[in-house]
Amino acid sequence: MNVQEQILEKIKAYDKIVIHRHISPDPDALGSTLGFKKLIEDNLNGKDVRVVGYQEKNLEWLGRMDQAGDAFYEGALVIVMDTANSSRIDNKNFNKGAHLIKIDHHPSEDQYGHLNFVDKGAASVCEMVTHLALGYGWKISLEVATLLYAGIVSDTGRFLYDTVTPQTFEAAKYLLTLGIDVNELNRNLYKKPMNVLKAQAYVLNHFEVTEHGVAYFKMSKEIQKEFGLTTGTRSLLVDVLANIEGVLVRVCFFEQDKDQIRANIRSEGPIINQIAERYDGGGHPKASGAMLKKWEVATDLITELDLVCQYFGEE
Ligand code: AMP
C-alpha cells in the first residue's frame, strides 16, 4: 500500500478525527484543513471531524475553528497539515490521539507522524489534498473547491513562484471546473484595509538595501500599533518589496513580544531556508520565517543573507 492508500485506511478506521495546522495560519493551512474536513464528511459516513487552532480573524471568511476537548482525542485520529516541525503545530494536543498523520509540503527532517506524507514537490498542501481527493474518487463540493483553490493561489503567489508545476495547474484546472467565484475569492484574499495601505507606504519610505541586494525593513511594536497591524494583516506587507531591480532577498522584521522579533524572508534566487534554520526558523528554499531574540541578531541575519546574495550565481 502506498502512503495515500494508508491514509485512506486510517481515515476509514477512525470515527473521530482532529485536524491541526501550523501557528500563524495562512490560506494554505486553513484551506487544506477546512477543505479536508469537508471532504471526509462529504464522502464518508459517520465521521466527526474537528479542525482546531487559533481563530485568525483576518482569515475568518475561510471558515471557523472547532473545539475538541481532551475526551475527544481519546481513540481519535489526528492529522497535522502544512506543518514541517512539531514545535510549530497549533496546538500541543496533537499528541493526545491514538494515531498521528503528517501531511505536508515543506522540506523537513521532523517526521513526527506515525504516518508521514511529505511531498516537497507540491507547491501547496491544498494541491496535495486536491490530488488525494481525486485519487480517492471523492466528490469535491464547490465550497471545498474554493477553500483548496484559495490555498493554491496564495501559496504560489498567484502562480508566480518557481514551486509551480504542471500538477499545480492540473489541480487548479480541475477545481475551476467546479464553478469557483474567482473574483470574490481574490477580493477576499487580497483586499487591503486602509491602515494596511498606509503601513505599506511606511515600508516604502523606510526600507533599506544592502550592498549585494538584501532589502529589509524593521517595524517596532509601537509602529505596528500606530498602523493597527495584527499578525494577520502584517502578512500583507511581506510582498511590498518584491521585484525590485537589483534585490535578490527581502526580509520583514516585526517586533513582537519581549525578546521576540519575527522575520519573514523571501528570495528571488538564493536558497534561504538553511540560513533561517540557524535563526530558530525554517521553511521553503525561497520562503522562510525566523524568530530572533534581539535586534543585533537581525544585523547578523542581514549580513549572512547579503553574503549568499554576493556569491549567488557563481557556483
Ligand atoms: P512566513 O514568513 O511566516 O510566511 O513563513 C514562510 C514559510 O516558512 C512558511 O512555509 C512557514 O511555514 C515557514 N516558517 C515560518 N517560520 C518558521 C519557523 N520558525 N520554523 C520553521 N518554518 C517556518
Residues whose N, C-alpha, C, O or C-beta is under 5 A from the ligand:
A	BS01	AMP	D82 A263 N264 I265 D280 G281 G282 G283 H284 A287 S288 G289 A290
